[in-house]
């Protein structure tokens, strides 16, 4: 009995000591992760909508039924002034003398008055040239040079002018406003050979016009150019 009691007492003592050590030993705790607080603001909650375009009052003038919507551009003429002229400003219904060179957008040169050495003359705004030319000199001065980028709608349209101008061809022109005048240029008189008497007995003698009769009008010659309608 004494041996059993001692064993039980020893077991109780060991159990009590182990419990005491467990109670007094510091407990290891896992490190806590930092807490991130997310704040939701009005700017991030809802994206701003693009502002509606402001209506142009000129699109809805008085006494014209108003429509809803924003006008969209269809096509436009663009230009770059390469030389600012110092002469008179371009005016409509004047006769313009112009040097030009025309290209297709692939770089093909299709015509040039510079190569011929003779400028062309036409009445500006009289619809005797393509629409891009009838508006492309706006704001220029005599002596000025400009590059025109003409969409096909303001050139030769959907059909073009084969075989030189393809269908729906946008064109590039370098133009120079050489001169402006109120009247068309007078044709240069052609030299006439000296009249020789006819040896044909059946030939009728020339009769002179009666005094006071007007001289026959000379027909001016216009150099060919593809920009004419």
Buried (B, 14 or more C-beta within 10 A) or exposed (E): EEEEEEEEEEEEEEEEEEEEEEEEEEEEEEEEEEEEEEEEEEEEEEEEEEEEEEEEEEEEEEEEEEEEEEEEEEEEBEBEEEEEBEBBBBEEEBBBBBBBBBBBEEEEEBBBBEEEEEBBBBBBBEEBBBBBBBBBBBEBBBBBBBBBBBBBBBBBBEEBBEEBBBEBBBBBBBBBBBBBEEEEEEEEEEEEEEEEEEEEEEEEEEEEEEEEEEEEEEEEEEEEBBBEE
